[in-house]
Amino acid sequence: MALPARPRDVTESIEIQPLGGPIEATVRPPGSKSITNRALVCAALARGESRLIGTLDSEDTRVMIDSLRRLGIVVDDSIPAQLRLRGCEGQLPAREADLYVGNSGTTIRFLTALVALGDGRFRLDGVPRMRERPIQDLLAALGELGVDARSEGGNGCPPVVVRARGLRGGAATIAGNVSSQFLSGLLMAAPYAARDVELTIARQLVSQPYVEMTRRMMSAFGVEVVSGQTAAGQQRYTIAAGQRYEGRDNQVEPDASAASYFWAAAAIAGGRVTVEGLHRDSLQGDVAFCDCLQRMGCRIEYGDDCITAVGGELHGIDVDMNAISDTVQTLAAVALFASGPTTIRGVAHIRHKETDRIAALASELGKLGAAVEERPDGLRIEPGELRPAEIETYDDHRMAMSLALVGLKTPGVTILNPRCVEKTYPRFFDDLARLAR
């Protein structure tokens, strides 16, 4: 598949400096984007005031906060890594709003469902890539629940226009094979429907741990979701009407997807890296990335409030990463240093992310010397003699952060448009440089 070239006006780059030896480091990544944006939605709809502690400050969270303010929600961000919200009790103050979401999938999917609770016209739009990202499955499910929500261009992608008169509730079917965020958005809005909401999942649900994260976040704010199966064996989620979120103090975990880069750094460069603030039973499913590293030959040590990766002799693995797809690019970087091929399966849906991540990885890993077979749902990576390369990032933060790791061991790796990491981890390259200290 053809991939877009780097924008011509982007000239900034960073050449990664190889480390002189094994790493011995302790890091604490910023707060989880996924948890921050879920907590923002629950707190915005809640009764009373909420304080969110350890929140992420990045492009994805800023567009969420800006959009909530445009909907009339009071958000105080005057204290670093902390947000205070006065909830609207499920009654959106604004009757009309134009919301700009950048390229934040969580923001547009969560807010498309949230504005359905309102009374008025709401339009959601983003960057050109966002206008290519599918959202029709969510719009169709909202239609079944009594909402007039449409793709403005008629192509099933943003911009989205919602003419809201509240959420009727009832039964709906939601496709699960493109993004779990469609389901998460519906779940978080559902308590404020006029009657019970019953959501049945059609096709395989991707990234299922993120749905569990949503349920646990809703529970933390006082709303319960009941899960079960239909007679045909399909997953079903039921949210009883009349439940309400209550304002809370909520501590946000460090981002586990971001932590994967530092655990991978230990695998690539050798030594040990400890990530603070996460543990085996963390809210985020991406801590299971450590299981992949363990299978490849690393040693993983779990503490009460930390996880340590210790480098070892690496070998390739065959792994289904459907549940932890945000770490596919990280594992692909590690695969370059393994003996034997690595096969990554079950991640066809990452073609619909910030870029087509399967095609982008195939292109950039090839530049670095690997033989890569691009498959419909993943890749097979055969390591080769690594060589210097300029890495296109396609304005995808995870392309930049994951393939920068290759430069910890291989001279001459240059990351183009490194500022794209501001989407979720603005200080990433500063923290990566500290590994050498």
ZANUPA-185749 format. One line per 10 residues: number of its first residue (from 1); for each residue x, y, z of C-alpha. Coordinates in nm, 3 decimals. Example, Ala and Ser with C-alpha at 12.3 -4.5 7.8 and 13.67 -1.06 7.14 Angstrom:
BEGIN
1 = 1.230 -0.450 0.780  1.367 -0.106 0.714 $
//
This chain:
BEGIN
1 = 0.000 0.000 0.000  0.130 0.347 -0.088  0.210 0.561 0.213  0.214 0.941 0.231  0.552 1.108 0.218  0.676 1.334 0.492  0.527 1.684 0.457  0.769 1.907 0.268  0.765 2.181 0.529  0.885 1.943 0.802 $
11 = 1.264 1.962 0.817  1.337 1.884 1.180  1.506 1.554 1.261  1.688 1.381 1.546  1.980 1.141 1.504  1.974 0.888 1.786  2.307 0.840 1.959  2.399 0.477 2.034  2.458 0.387 2.397  2.808 0.293 2.502 $
21 = 2.698 -0.013 2.698  2.414 -0.175 2.890  2.147 0.042 3.053  2.082 0.079 3.424  1.788 0.314 3.462  1.460 0.388 3.638  1.190 0.586 3.458  0.833 0.698 3.516  0.645 0.776 3.194  0.373 1.042 3.194 $
31 = 0.014 0.958 3.272  -0.182 0.725 3.050  -0.357 0.895 2.758  -0.621 0.623 2.753  -0.701 0.659 3.121  -0.683 1.040 3.116  -0.937 1.072 2.834  -1.172 0.815 2.987  -1.152 0.986 3.325  -1.225 1.321 3.159 $
41 = -1.544 1.185 3.004  -1.669 1.026 3.326  -1.583 1.336 3.532  -1.748 1.566 3.276  -2.076 1.374 3.304  -2.059 1.327 3.681  -2.243 1.498 3.962  -2.008 1.722 4.158  -1.638 1.795 4.128  -1.362 1.555 4.030 $
51 = -0.986 1.586 4.066  -0.773 1.383 3.826  -0.416 1.340 3.947  -0.118 1.239 3.732  -0.292 1.326 3.406  -0.115 1.342 3.071  -0.055 1.680 2.906  -0.033 1.612 2.531  -0.205 1.695 2.204  -0.460 1.414 2.248 $
61 = -0.562 1.526 2.595  -0.558 1.897 2.506  -0.808 1.849 2.223  -1.030 1.652 2.460  -1.016 1.929 2.722  -1.077 2.200 2.462  -1.378 2.010 2.328  -1.526 1.960 2.675  -1.492 2.332 2.740  -1.671 2.407 2.413 $
71 = -1.951 2.186 2.542  -1.973 2.401 2.854  -1.779 2.181 3.098  -1.557 2.367 3.346  -1.202 2.222 3.338  -0.924 2.372 3.551  -0.574 2.278 3.435  -0.381 2.537 3.637  -0.187 2.273 3.835  0.059 2.060 3.632 $
81 = -0.045 1.694 3.586  -0.375 1.763 3.761  -0.721 1.848 3.630  -1.031 1.963 3.816  -1.372 1.931 3.656  -1.720 2.035 3.762  -1.948 1.775 3.608  -2.269 1.854 3.420  -2.476 1.567 3.567  -2.536 1.430 3.220 $
91 = -2.690 1.757 3.093  -2.457 1.921 2.838  -2.472 2.300 2.878  -2.398 2.379 2.512  -2.670 2.342 2.248  -2.428 2.377 1.958  -2.053 2.328 1.918  -1.784 2.273 1.656  -1.524 2.037 1.804  -1.173 2.001 1.662 $
101 = -1.012 1.672 1.765  -0.682 1.678 1.573  -0.591 1.315 1.507  -0.715 1.184 1.841  -0.920 0.869 1.789  -1.026 0.849 2.153  -1.152 1.207 2.147  -1.371 1.184 1.838  -1.511 0.841 1.923  -1.583 0.917 2.288 $
111 = -1.730 1.260 2.217  -1.947 1.148 1.926  -2.128 0.927 2.178  -2.117 1.187 2.456  -2.277 1.470 2.252  -2.567 1.237 2.170  -2.679 1.308 2.529  -2.722 1.675 2.446  -2.994 1.879 2.281  -2.870 2.053 1.968 $
121 = -2.627 2.026 1.676  -2.267 1.919 1.721  -1.996 1.882 1.456  -1.667 1.697 1.509  -1.370 1.723 1.271  -0.994 1.682 1.270  -0.679 1.671 1.061  -0.682 1.527 0.705  -0.582 1.181 0.831  -0.878 1.185 1.073 $
131 = -1.105 1.232 0.772  -0.978 0.893 0.648  -1.037 0.703 0.973  -1.360 0.499 0.982  -1.638 0.583 1.226  -1.947 0.447 1.051  -1.982 0.148 1.286  -2.025 0.388 1.578  -2.270 0.607 1.386  -2.479 0.302 1.293 $
141 = -2.499 0.187 1.655  -2.599 0.535 1.769  -2.871 0.528 1.505  -3.011 0.211 1.658  -3.021 0.393 1.992  -3.227 0.678 1.844  -2.951 0.927 1.754  -2.920 1.122 1.428  -2.544 1.092 1.379  -2.399 1.108 1.029 $
151 = -2.078 1.128 0.832  -2.090 1.473 0.673  -1.924 1.350 0.354  -2.128 1.032 0.340  -1.814 0.815 0.333  -1.834 0.678 0.687  -1.549 0.900 0.810  -1.535 1.238 0.984  -1.645 1.514 0.983  -1.936 1.389 1.194 $
161 = -2.258 1.581 1.256  -2.481 1.483 1.549  -2.827 1.632 1.585  -2.893 1.534 1.943  -3.213 1.501 2.140  -3.086 1.274 2.413  -3.006 0.904 2.405  -3.318 0.687 2.377  -3.144 0.364 2.479  -3.248 0.011 2.398 $
171 = -3.058 -0.255 2.205  -2.788 -0.202 1.944  -2.523 -0.403 1.767  -2.171 -0.259 1.741  -1.894 -0.394 1.521  -1.582 -0.473 1.719  -1.326 -0.546 1.450  -1.211 -0.191 1.365  -1.175 -0.023 1.705  -1.273 -0.098 2.063 $
181 = -1.313 0.278 2.112  -1.655 0.267 1.944  -1.779 0.039 2.219  -1.602 0.234 2.494  -1.763 0.559 2.381  -2.110 0.402 2.386  -2.053 0.243 2.726  -1.950 0.571 2.889  -2.252 0.761 2.753  -2.503 0.482 2.817 $
191 = -2.586 0.548 3.187  -2.765 0.868 3.082  -2.993 0.700 2.827  -3.369 0.708 2.886  -3.377 0.332 2.929  -3.138 0.040 2.967  -2.876 0.001 2.695  -2.782 -0.343 2.564  -2.483 -0.360 2.328  -2.409 -0.677 2.132 $
201 = -2.069 -0.716 1.965  -2.059 -0.824 1.602  -1.733 -0.971 1.475  -1.418 -1.007 1.685  -1.362 -0.733 1.941  -1.011 -0.592 1.898  -0.803 -0.450 2.185  -1.037 -0.601 2.444  -0.826 -0.494 2.745  -0.916 -0.134 2.661 $
211 = -1.285 -0.218 2.705  -1.206 -0.364 3.046  -1.019 -0.040 3.123  -1.335 0.153 3.032  -1.550 -0.066 3.258  -1.310 -0.025 3.550  -1.296 0.352 3.501  -1.676 0.372 3.491  -1.690 0.166 3.810  -1.444 0.402 3.978 $
221 = -1.693 0.684 3.913  -1.991 0.478 4.035  -2.141 0.308 3.727  -2.144 -0.068 3.665  -2.152 -0.253 3.333  -2.276 -0.612 3.319  -2.110 -0.839 3.062  -2.239 -1.168 2.927  -2.315 -1.357 2.609  -2.608 -1.395 2.376 $
231 = -2.754 -1.736 2.295  -2.541 -1.728 1.981  -2.223 -1.674 2.185  -2.175 -1.305 2.105  -2.043 -1.069 2.371  -2.306 -0.846 2.526  -2.277 -0.547 2.759  -2.574 -0.411 2.956  -2.588 -0.074 3.131  -2.888 -0.015 3.356 $
241 = -3.060 0.321 3.315  -3.063 0.560 3.607  -2.702 0.505 3.712  -2.500 0.823 3.755  -2.132 0.908 3.776  -2.023 1.074 4.101  -1.733 1.320 4.123  -1.415 1.155 4.248  -1.045 1.200 4.312  -0.878 0.967 4.062 $
251 = -0.509 0.875 4.027  -0.397 0.815 3.667  -0.139 0.543 3.608  0.174 0.606 3.398  0.117 0.515 3.035  0.189 0.145 2.976  0.220 0.189 2.599  0.488 0.452 2.663  0.653 0.222 2.917  0.696 -0.040 2.645 $
261 = 0.965 0.174 2.483  1.182 0.162 2.794  1.135 -0.209 2.856  1.226 -0.259 2.489  1.535 -0.041 2.535  1.664 -0.291 2.792  1.598 -0.575 2.546  1.783 -0.398 2.263  2.077 -0.240 2.447  2.110 -0.484 2.735 $
271 = 2.102 -0.405 3.105  1.792 -0.333 3.310  1.521 -0.068 3.308  1.265 -0.027 3.583  0.936 0.150 3.511  0.772 0.293 3.822  0.399 0.321 3.881  0.292 0.002 3.701  0.246 -0.356 3.819  0.127 -0.694 3.692 $
281 = -0.243 -0.612 3.758  -0.238 -0.256 3.624  -0.550 -0.107 3.469  -0.377 -0.108 3.129  -0.353 -0.427 2.930  -0.034 -0.314 2.757  0.173 -0.430 3.054  0.135 -0.769 2.882  0.399 -0.645 2.638  0.642 -0.771 2.901 $
291 = 0.517 -1.126 2.834  0.634 -1.087 2.473  0.979 -0.973 2.585  0.998 -1.265 2.827  0.920 -1.507 2.545  1.196 -1.344 2.340  1.456 -1.403 2.610  1.436 -1.112 2.857  1.381 -1.149 3.229  1.085 -0.960 3.377 $
301 = 1.067 -0.870 3.746  0.735 -0.755 3.893  0.720 -0.538 4.203  0.430 -0.389 4.397  0.463 -0.060 4.208  0.719 -0.124 3.935  0.811 -0.358 3.651  1.171 -0.423 3.547  1.294 -0.564 3.216  1.640 -0.722 3.205 $
311 = 1.798 -0.778 2.865  1.891 -1.126 2.744  1.979 -1.319 2.431  1.686 -1.252 2.200  1.511 -1.492 1.965  1.214 -1.441 1.736  0.860 -1.538 1.831  0.520 -1.586 1.670  0.264 -1.377 1.857  -0.096 -1.258 1.828 $
321 = -0.090 -0.894 1.945  -0.459 -0.815 1.896  -0.504 -0.732 2.264  -0.193 -0.509 2.286  -0.181 -0.361 1.938  -0.041 -0.022 2.047  0.287 -0.202 2.121  0.324 -0.370 1.780  0.576 -0.113 1.659  0.778 -0.150 1.979 $
331 = 0.804 -0.527 1.937  0.895 -0.481 1.572  1.195 -0.273 1.678  1.306 -0.544 1.921  1.262 -0.809 1.649  1.548 -0.653 1.451  1.792 -0.770 1.721  1.661 -1.125 1.761  1.794 -1.445 1.613  1.535 -1.580 1.372 $
341 = 1.213 -1.428 1.242  0.932 -1.270 1.441  0.572 -1.298 1.321  0.309 -1.053 1.448  -0.054 -1.150 1.385  -0.408 -1.038 1.462  -0.361 -0.664 1.413  -0.533 -0.581 1.083  -0.711 -0.293 1.262  -0.388 -0.095 1.308 $
351 = -0.408 -0.005 0.939  -0.674 0.248 1.053  -0.459 0.426 1.312  -0.262 0.752 1.272  -0.115 0.584 0.964  -0.137 0.237 0.814  0.100 0.099 1.074  0.154 -0.237 0.904  0.255 -0.080 0.573  0.461 0.189 0.747 $
361 = 0.655 -0.068 0.950  0.721 -0.280 0.643  0.867 0.022 0.465  1.084 0.156 0.748  1.211 -0.180 0.879  1.318 -0.256 0.523  1.526 0.062 0.517  1.703 -0.060 0.831  1.801 -0.389 0.666  1.525 -0.632 0.764 $
371 = 1.340 -0.856 0.519  0.974 -0.788 0.593  0.670 -0.972 0.463  0.363 -0.753 0.492  0.050 -0.954 0.564  -0.316 -0.847 0.582  -0.318 -0.878 0.962  0.047 -0.827 1.053  0.408 -0.883 0.952  0.687 -1.138 0.939 $
381 = 1.021 -0.975 1.025  1.346 -1.147 0.929  1.641 -0.963 1.089  1.928 -0.861 0.862  2.248 -0.662 0.889  2.134 -0.330 1.030  2.229 -0.011 0.851  2.183 0.365 0.894  1.851 0.506 0.776  1.628 0.810 0.786 $
391 = 1.299 0.697 0.934  0.975 0.844 0.803  0.721 0.876 1.084  0.405 0.954 0.881  0.303 1.194 1.159  0.257 0.887 1.381  0.394 0.925 1.732  0.444 0.551 1.778  0.650 0.517 1.460  0.887 0.782 1.594 $
401 = 0.920 0.646 1.947  0.950 0.277 1.861  1.200 0.303 1.577  1.413 0.551 1.771  1.500 0.252 1.990  1.691 0.096 1.701  1.936 0.386 1.722  2.033 0.291 2.078  2.240 0.010 1.927  2.273 0.100 1.556 $
411 = 2.460 0.417 1.445  2.306 0.652 1.194  1.936 0.615 1.275  1.763 0.949 1.217  1.400 1.015 1.309  1.221 1.262 1.080  0.951 1.491 1.220  1.023 1.390 1.580  0.775 1.650 1.709  0.492 1.412 1.624 $
421 = 0.555 1.253 1.967  0.378 1.554 2.121  0.056 1.368 2.047  0.105 1.150 2.355  0.458 1.195 2.499  0.605 1.544 2.450  0.925 1.478 2.646  0.998 1.134 2.501  1.334 1.215 2.343  1.454 1.386 2.663 $
431 = 1.365 1.076 2.864  1.527 0.848 2.606  1.851 1.052 2.624  1.857 1.005 3.001  1.906 0.631 2.956  2.269 0.701 2.868  2.337 0.879 3.197 $
//
